[in-house]
Amino acid sequence: MNMITRLDQLKNYEQNSGEGRWMIANAIEKDLPVPTLATALFTRFRSRQSKSFAKKMLAALRTAFGSHAVRR
């Protein structure tokens, strides 16, 4: 089965374990700028709103390299 066929079976939804939320909340409490972490968290949220090939790829990569769950 090729990569395109497998991606067609995935939803572009990215799981959120809560660690990103915790880090950003902690950074806000300490007045620390963490724009990259905030962008990563908001990108995960955005993945739940629209379908796109790029977001399916991101979900697949996060599964392959970080063992994050994907939805099919």
Biopython code that builds the backbone (N, CA, C, O; Angstrom):
import numpy as np
from Bio.PDB.StructureBuilder import StructureBuilder

atoms = [
    (1, "MET", "N", (0.858, -1.183, 0.000)),
    (1, "MET", "CA", (0.000, 0.000, 0.000)),
    (1, "MET", "C", (0.901, 1.241, 0.000)),
    (1, "MET", "O", (1.829, 1.335, 0.803)),
    (2, "ASN", "N", (0.630, 2.176, -0.885)),
    (2, "ASN", "CA", (1.487, 3.366, -0.937)),
    (2, "ASN", "C", (1.056, 4.412, 0.101)),
    (2, "ASN", "O", (-0.020, 4.311, 0.690)),
    (3, "MET", "N", (1.919, 5.423, 0.313)),
    (3, "MET", "CA", (1.681, 6.441, 1.338)),
    (3, "MET", "C", (0.395, 7.222, 1.086)),
    (3, "MET", "O", (-0.321, 7.536, 2.037)),
    (4, "ILE", "N", (0.085, 7.541, -0.166)),
    (4, "ILE", "CA", (-1.113, 8.316, -0.483)),
    (4, "ILE", "C", (-2.358, 7.549, -0.061)),
    (4, "ILE", "O", (-3.263, 8.133, 0.535)),
    (5, "THR", "N", (-2.425, 6.267, -0.354)),
    (5, "THR", "CA", (-3.578, 5.458, 0.023)),
    (5, "THR", "C", (-3.736, 5.442, 1.538)),
    (5, "THR", "O", (-4.848, 5.591, 2.045)),
    (6, "ARG", "N", (-2.660, 5.266, 2.249)),
    (6, "ARG", "CA", (-2.743, 5.230, 3.712)),
    (6, "ARG", "C", (-3.153, 6.587, 4.268)),
    (6, "ARG", "O", (-3.935, 6.643, 5.217)),
    (7, "LEU", "N", (-2.649, 7.678, 3.706)),
    (7, "LEU", "CA", (-3.032, 9.008, 4.188)),
    (7, "LEU", "C", (-4.509, 9.274, 3.941)),
    (7, "LEU", "O", (-5.159, 9.960, 4.730)),
    (8, "ASP", "N", (-5.041, 8.738, 2.853)),
    (8, "ASP", "CA", (-6.466, 8.926, 2.578)),
    (8, "ASP", "C", (-7.326, 8.303, 3.674)),
    (8, "ASP", "O", (-8.474, 8.705, 3.868)),
    (9, "GLN", "N", (-6.790, 7.346, 4.374)),
    (9, "GLN", "CA", (-7.542, 6.676, 5.427)),
    (9, "GLN", "C", (-7.451, 7.395, 6.771)),
    (9, "GLN", "O", (-8.184, 7.065, 7.703)),
    (10, "LEU", "N", (-6.562, 8.369, 6.871)),
    (10, "LEU", "CA", (-6.366, 9.085, 8.134)),
    (10, "LEU", "C", (-7.187, 10.353, 8.195)),
    (10, "LEU", "O", (-7.451, 10.993, 7.177)),
    (11, "LYS", "N", (-7.583, 10.704, 9.396)),
    (11, "LYS", "CA", (-8.142, 12.031, 9.620)),
    (11, "LYS", "C", (-6.979, 12.926, 10.012)),
    (11, "LYS", "O", (-5.996, 12.445, 10.577)),
    (12, "ASN", "N", (-7.069, 14.207, 9.728)),
    (12, "ASN", "CA", (-5.964, 15.101, 10.033)),
    (12, "ASN", "C", (-6.017, 15.611, 11.467)),
    (12, "ASN", "O", (-5.437, 16.653, 11.774)),
    (13, "TYR", "N", (-6.691, 14.907, 12.331)),
    (13, "TYR", "CA", (-6.830, 15.254, 13.737)),
    (13, "TYR", "C", (-5.562, 14.846, 14.482)),
    (13, "TYR", "O", (-5.108, 13.708, 14.361)),
    (14, "GLU", "N", (-4.996, 15.763, 15.243)),
    (14, "GLU", "CA", (-3.811, 15.453, 16.047)),
    (14, "GLU", "C", (-4.194, 15.416, 17.513)),
    (14, "GLU", "O", (-4.849, 16.327, 18.020)),
    (15, "GLN", "N", (-3.783, 14.359, 18.187)),
    (15, "GLN", "CA", (-4.063, 14.217, 19.612)),
    (15, "GLN", "C", (-3.359, 15.305, 20.417)),
    (15, "GLN", "O", (-2.338, 15.851, 19.999)),
    (16, "ASN", "N", (-3.915, 15.597, 21.552)),
    (16, "ASN", "CA", (-3.337, 16.577, 22.461)),
    (16, "ASN", "C", (-3.253, 15.927, 23.836)),
    (16, "ASN", "O", (-4.278, 15.665, 24.466)),
    (17, "SER", "N", (-2.027, 15.666, 24.304)),
    (17, "SER", "CA", (-1.837, 14.986, 25.590)),
    (17, "SER", "C", (-2.006, 15.923, 26.780)),
    (17, "SER", "O", (-2.184, 15.467, 27.909)),
    (18, "GLY", "N", (-1.950, 17.218, 26.535)),
    (18, "GLY", "CA", (-2.044, 18.177, 27.630)),
    (18, "GLY", "C", (-0.698, 18.769, 28.015)),
    (18, "GLY", "O", (-0.646, 19.789, 28.702)),
    (19, "GLU", "N", (0.382, 18.148, 27.586)),
    (19, "GLU", "CA", (1.707, 18.655, 27.935)),
    (19, "GLU", "C", (1.955, 20.035, 27.340)),
    (19, "GLU", "O", (2.519, 20.909, 27.998)),
    (20, "GLY", "N", (1.531, 20.229, 26.094)),
    (20, "GLY", "CA", (1.698, 21.533, 25.454)),
    (20, "GLY", "C", (0.926, 22.619, 26.190)),
    (20, "GLY", "O", (1.435, 23.719, 26.404)),
    (21, "ARG", "N", (-0.296, 22.304, 26.573)),
    (21, "ARG", "CA", (-1.117, 23.260, 27.334)),
    (21, "ARG", "C", (-0.433, 23.606, 28.654)),
    (21, "ARG", "O", (-0.372, 24.768, 29.055)),
    (22, "TRP", "N", (0.083, 22.564, 29.324)),
    (22, "TRP", "CA", (0.737, 22.783, 30.614)),
    (22, "TRP", "C", (1.971, 23.672, 30.444)),
    (22, "TRP", "O", (2.185, 24.592, 31.233)),
    (23, "MET", "N", (2.788, 23.398, 29.412)),
    (23, "MET", "CA", (3.997, 24.203, 29.203)),
    (23, "MET", "C", (3.659, 25.659, 28.918)),
    (23, "MET", "O", (4.306, 26.564, 29.445)),
    (24, "ILE", "N", (2.661, 25.884, 28.097)),
    (24, "ILE", "CA", (2.294, 27.259, 27.758)),
    (24, "ILE", "C", (1.707, 27.971, 28.965)),
    (24, "ILE", "O", (2.025, 29.135, 29.207)),
    (25, "ALA", "N", (0.855, 27.292, 29.727)),
    (25, "ALA", "CA", (0.294, 27.903, 30.947)),
    (25, "ALA", "C", (1.408, 28.245, 31.930)),
    (25, "ALA", "O", (1.384, 29.306, 32.554)),
    (26, "ASN", "N", (2.378, 27.355, 32.068)),
    (26, "ASN", "CA", (3.509, 27.585, 32.966)),
    (26, "ASN", "C", (4.354, 28.762, 32.474)),
    (26, "ASN", "O", (4.793, 29.590, 33.271)),
    (27, "ALA", "N", (4.579, 28.833, 31.167)),
    (27, "ALA", "CA", (5.353, 29.940, 30.600)),
    (27, "ALA", "C", (4.641, 31.269, 30.822)),
    (27, "ALA", "O", (5.286, 32.275, 31.115)),
    (28, "ILE", "N", (3.321, 31.282, 30.685)),
    (28, "ILE", "CA", (2.556, 32.515, 30.914)),
    (28, "ILE", "C", (2.700, 32.960, 32.365)),
    (28, "ILE", "O", (2.881, 34.147, 32.639)),
    (29, "GLU", "N", (2.620, 32.014, 33.290)),
    (29, "GLU", "CA", (2.774, 32.350, 34.710)),
    (29, "GLU", "C", (4.142, 32.965, 35.000)),
    (29, "GLU", "O", (4.275, 33.802, 35.894)),
    (30, "LYS", "N", (5.153, 32.550, 34.245)),
    (30, "LYS", "CA", (6.524, 33.016, 34.479)),
    (30, "LYS", "C", (6.938, 34.127, 33.515)),
    (30, "LYS", "O", (8.103, 34.524, 33.481)),
    (31, "ASP", "N", (5.982, 34.627, 32.733)),
    (31, "ASP", "CA", (6.251, 35.690, 31.755)),
    (31, "ASP", "C", (7.356, 35.316, 30.767)),
    (31, "ASP", "O", (8.208, 36.140, 30.433)),
    (32, "LEU", "N", (7.334, 34.076, 30.309)),
    (32, "LEU", "CA", (8.326, 33.595, 29.349)),
    (32, "LEU", "C", (7.699, 33.494, 27.962)),
    (32, "LEU", "O", (6.637, 32.892, 27.810)),
    (33, "PRO", "N", (8.332, 34.067, 26.961)),
    (33, "PRO", "CA", (7.811, 33.936, 25.598)),
    (33, "PRO", "C", (8.168, 32.561, 25.027)),
    (33, "PRO", "O", (9.332, 32.162, 25.035)),
    (34, "VAL", "N", (7.176, 31.858, 24.543)),
    (34, "VAL", "CA", (7.403, 30.555, 23.912)),
    (34, "VAL", "C", (6.568, 30.466, 22.622)),
    (34, "VAL", "O", (5.678, 29.623, 22.507)),
    (35, "PRO", "N", (6.867, 31.342, 21.660)),
    (35, "PRO", "CA", (6.029, 31.382, 20.458)),
    (35, "PRO", "C", (6.031, 30.081, 19.659)),
    (35, "PRO", "O", (5.008, 29.726, 19.073)),
    (36, "THR", "N", (7.140, 29.373, 19.621)),
    (36, "THR", "CA", (7.181, 28.129, 18.852)),
    (36, "THR", "C", (6.294, 27.066, 19.486)),
    (36, "THR", "O", (5.573, 26.352, 18.788)),
    (37, "LEU", "N", (6.351, 26.965, 20.811)),
    (37, "LEU", "CA", (5.488, 25.998, 21.499)),
    (37, "LEU", "C", (4.020, 26.362, 21.340)),
    (37, "LEU", "O", (3.182, 25.487, 21.123)),
    (38, "ALA", "N", (3.709, 27.637, 21.445)),
    (38, "ALA", "CA", (2.323, 28.081, 21.287)),
    (38, "ALA", "C", (1.831, 27.786, 19.870)),
    (38, "ALA", "O", (0.703, 27.330, 19.684)),
    (39, "THR", "N", (2.666, 28.042, 18.887)),
    (39, "THR", "CA", (2.284, 27.765, 17.500)),
    (39, "THR", "C", (2.051, 26.274, 17.287)),
    (39, "THR", "O", (1.103, 25.890, 16.602)),
    (40, "ALA", "N", (2.898, 25.437, 17.862)),
    (40, "ALA", "CA", (2.723, 23.986, 17.736)),
    (40, "ALA", "C", (1.397, 23.537, 18.347)),
    (40, "ALA", "O", (0.684, 22.723, 17.760)),
    (41, "LEU", "N", (1.069, 24.067, 19.522)),
    (41, "LEU", "CA", (-0.191, 23.705, 20.177)),
    (41, "LEU", "C", (-1.384, 24.172, 19.356)),
    (41, "LEU", "O", (-2.339, 23.420, 19.164)),
    (42, "PHE", "N", (-1.335, 25.395, 18.875)),
    (42, "PHE", "CA", (-2.453, 25.923, 18.098)),
    (42, "PHE", "C", (-2.582, 25.214, 16.754)),
    (42, "PHE", "O", (-3.684, 25.113, 16.215)),
    (43, "THR", "N", (-1.478, 24.726, 16.209)),
    (43, "THR", "CA", (-1.539, 23.947, 14.974)),
    (43, "THR", "C", (-2.276, 22.639, 15.219)),
    (43, "THR", "O", (-3.052, 22.191, 14.375)),
    (44, "ARG", "N", (-2.032, 22.022, 16.384)),
    (44, "ARG", "CA", (-2.778, 20.807, 16.717)),
    (44, "ARG", "C", (-4.263, 21.116, 16.821)),
    (44, "ARG", "O", (-5.090, 20.340, 16.342)),
    (45, "PHE", "N", (-4.613, 22.231, 17.436)),
    (45, "PHE", "CA", (-6.025, 22.608, 17.525)),
    (45, "PHE", "C", (-6.609, 22.845, 16.138)),
    (45, "PHE", "O", (-7.732, 22.429, 15.854)),
    (46, "ARG", "N", (-5.846, 23.513, 15.276)),
    (46, "ARG", "CA", (-6.326, 23.825, 13.930)),
    (46, "ARG", "C", (-6.550, 22.548, 13.119)),
    (46, "ARG", "O", (-7.398, 22.517, 12.227)),
    (47, "SER", "N", (-5.795, 21.504, 13.429)),
    (47, "SER", "CA", (-5.945, 20.254, 12.686)),
    (47, "SER", "C", (-7.331, 19.663, 12.873)),
    (47, "SER", "O", (-7.760, 18.836, 12.067)),
    (48, "ARG", "N", (-8.020, 20.058, 13.888)),
    (48, "ARG", "CA", (-9.347, 19.531, 14.176)),
    (48, "ARG", "C", (-10.453, 20.272, 13.428)),
    (48, "ARG", "O", (-11.620, 19.888, 13.503)),
    (49, "GLN", "N", (-10.088, 21.333, 12.708)),
    (49, "GLN", "CA", (-11.097, 22.181, 12.096)),
    (49, "GLN", "C", (-11.219, 22.023, 10.588)),
    (49, "GLN", "O", (-12.294, 22.282, 10.047)),
    (50, "SER", "N", (-10.197, 21.622, 9.902)),
    (50, "SER", "CA", (-10.276, 21.543, 8.451)),
    (50, "SER", "C", (-9.480, 20.340, 7.946)),
    (50, "SER", "O", (-8.564, 19.859, 8.613)),
    (51, "LYS", "N", (-9.842, 19.873, 6.776)),
    (51, "LYS", "CA", (-9.136, 18.746, 6.182)),
    (51, "LYS", "C", (-8.058, 19.268, 5.243)),
    (51, "LYS", "O", (-8.303, 20.165, 4.437)),
    (52, "SER", "N", (-6.868, 18.701, 5.355)),
    (52, "SER", "CA", (-5.817, 19.070, 4.413)),
    (52, "SER", "C", (-4.792, 17.947, 4.323)),
    (52, "SER", "O", (-4.554, 17.223, 5.290)),
    (53, "PHE", "N", (-4.200, 17.817, 3.166)),
    (53, "PHE", "CA", (-3.177, 16.807, 2.938)),
    (53, "PHE", "C", (-1.986, 17.030, 3.863)),
    (53, "PHE", "O", (-1.456, 16.075, 4.432)),
    (54, "ALA", "N", (-1.563, 18.281, 4.017)),
    (54, "ALA", "CA", (-0.405, 18.601, 4.865)),
    (54, "ALA", "C", (-0.651, 18.191, 6.309)),
    (54, "ALA", "O", (0.251, 17.679, 6.972)),
    (55, "LYS", "N", (-1.846, 18.409, 6.792)),
    (55, "LYS", "CA", (-2.146, 18.053, 8.185)),
    (55, "LYS", "C", (-2.248, 16.538, 8.361)),
    (55, "LYS", "O", (-1.917, 16.012, 9.424)),
    (56, "LYS", "N", (-2.703, 15.842, 7.331)),
    (56, "LYS", "CA", (-2.687, 14.379, 7.390)),
    (56, "LYS", "C", (-1.244, 13.888, 7.464)),
    (56, "LYS", "O", (-0.935, 12.965, 8.218)),
    (57, "MET", "N", (-0.363, 14.507, 6.679)),
    (57, "MET", "CA", (1.058, 14.147, 6.725)),
    (57, "MET", "C", (1.631, 14.392, 8.113)),
    (57, "MET", "O", (2.367, 13.559, 8.644)),
    (58, "LEU", "N", (1.292, 15.535, 8.698)),
    (58, "LEU", "CA", (1.780, 15.860, 10.034)),
    (58, "LEU", "C", (1.287, 14.842, 11.056)),
    (58, "LEU", "O", (2.054, 14.400, 11.911)),
    (59, "ALA", "N", (0.021, 14.469, 10.976)),
    (59, "ALA", "CA", (-0.531, 13.465, 11.895)),
    (59, "ALA", "C", (0.211, 12.140, 11.724)),
    (59, "ALA", "O", (0.536, 11.482, 12.713)),
    (60, "ALA", "N", (0.481, 11.745, 10.481)),
    (60, "ALA", "CA", (1.194, 10.495, 10.222)),
    (60, "ALA", "C", (2.622, 10.558, 10.760)),
    (60, "ALA", "O", (3.100, 9.583, 11.340)),
    (61, "LEU", "N", (3.308, 11.677, 10.582)),
    (61, "LEU", "CA", (4.673, 11.821, 11.088)),
    (61, "LEU", "C", (4.712, 11.803, 12.608)),
    (61, "LEU", "O", (5.597, 11.189, 13.204)),
    (62, "ARG", "N", (3.748, 12.478, 13.238)),
    (62, "ARG", "CA", (3.716, 12.476, 14.700)),
    (62, "ARG", "C", (3.482, 11.069, 15.232)),
    (62, "ARG", "O", (3.986, 10.717, 16.299)),
    (63, "THR", "N", (2.723, 10.266, 14.500)),
    (63, "THR", "CA", (2.506, 8.875, 14.889)),
    (63, "THR", "C", (3.788, 8.077, 14.721)),
    (63, "THR", "O", (4.168, 7.307, 15.603)),
    (64, "ALA", "N", (4.453, 8.262, 13.588)),
    (64, "ALA", "CA", (5.658, 7.487, 13.298)),
    (64, "ALA", "C", (6.803, 7.809, 14.248)),
    (64, "ALA", "O", (7.521, 6.907, 14.679)),
    (65, "PHE", "N", (6.980, 9.084, 14.580)),
    (65, "PHE", "CA", (8.148, 9.477, 15.366)),
    (65, "PHE", "C", (7.843, 9.740, 16.831)),
    (65, "PHE", "O", (8.763, 9.764, 17.649)),
    (66, "GLY", "N", (6.591, 9.937, 17.182)),
    (66, "GLY", "CA", (6.281, 10.236, 18.574)),
    (66, "GLY", "C", (5.231, 9.339, 19.183)),
    (66, "GLY", "O", (4.802, 9.546, 20.318)),
    (67, "SER", "N", (4.818, 8.338, 18.424)),
    (67, "SER", "CA", (3.814, 7.367, 18.883)),
    (67, "SER", "C", (2.500, 8.031, 19.301)),
    (67, "SER", "O", (1.797, 7.522, 20.173)),
    (68, "HIS", "N", (2.169, 9.169, 18.680)),
    (68, "HIS", "CA", (0.893, 9.822, 18.968)),
    (68, "HIS", "C", (-0.215, 9.088, 18.226)),
    (68, "HIS", "O", (-0.013, 8.627, 17.103)),
    (69, "ALA", "N", (-1.370, 8.979, 18.842)),
    (69, "ALA", "CA", (-2.492, 8.286, 18.226)),
    (69, "ALA", "C", (-3.030, 9.079, 17.038)),
    (69, "ALA", "O", (-2.970, 10.309, 17.017)),
    (70, "VAL", "N", (-3.555, 8.359, 16.056)),
    (70, "VAL", "CA", (-4.223, 9.007, 14.918)),
    (70, "VAL", "C", (-5.641, 8.489, 14.857)),
    (70, "VAL", "O", (-5.951, 7.419, 15.380)),
    (71, "ARG", "N", (-6.496, 9.258, 14.217)),
    (71, "ARG", "CA", (-7.880, 8.839, 13.997)),
    (71, "ARG", "C", (-8.033, 8.445, 12.546)),
    (71, "ARG", "O", (-7.450, 9.067, 11.659)),
    (72, "ARG", "N", (-8.802, 7.431, 12.311)),
    (72, "ARG", "CA", (-9.039, 6.953, 10.935)),
    (72, "ARG", "C", (-10.478, 7.163, 10.571)),
    (72, "ARG", "O", (-10.889, 6.830, 9.459)),
]
sb = StructureBuilder()
sb.init_structure("model")
sb.init_model(0)
sb.init_chain("A")
sb.init_seg("    ")
for serial, (resi, resn, name, xyz) in enumerate(atoms, 1):
    if name == "N":
        sb.init_residue(resn, " ", resi, " ")
    sb.init_atom(name, np.array(xyz, "f"), 0.0, 1.0, " ", f" {name:<3s}", serial, name[0])
structure = sb.get_structure()
